[in-house]
């Protein structure tokens, strides 16, 4: 039997280092169609289940949904910003 997998397409929204412990936080933008996957991730957070992530370029991804794309156009790069 194979391990369960939570599969979704996403775009990196923000990458930041944490001042408290020098850890790294990555925030992702998921399309509106990924609500079930978001719920599964929330359940893993609630249960304290650690996950192994592997990312690869999604060749089928053509465009974010309109709302996500508009948010992406408005923001500036936040890579390397330290959380206060």
C-alpha positions, 0 to 999 in steps of 0.5 A: 500500500502506498503512502497518502499524498497531498498533491497540488500546484502552487506558486511561492508567495514569500520566503523569509527567515525567522528572527526568533530561531533563524528558521525559514518560512515559505508561504505558498499561493494555491489556486481556489481549486485547492481547497481540499488540499488546504484542508488536508494541510490544516489537519496535518498542522492541527495533528502535528504531523510532519510532512516531507516536501518535494517540489518540481516545475509544473509543466501543466500550470498555465496561469494562477486563478485571476484573484491570485494573479492580481495579488501577485502583481501588486506585491513586491519581493519579500525574499530575505526579509526578517520577521520582527 
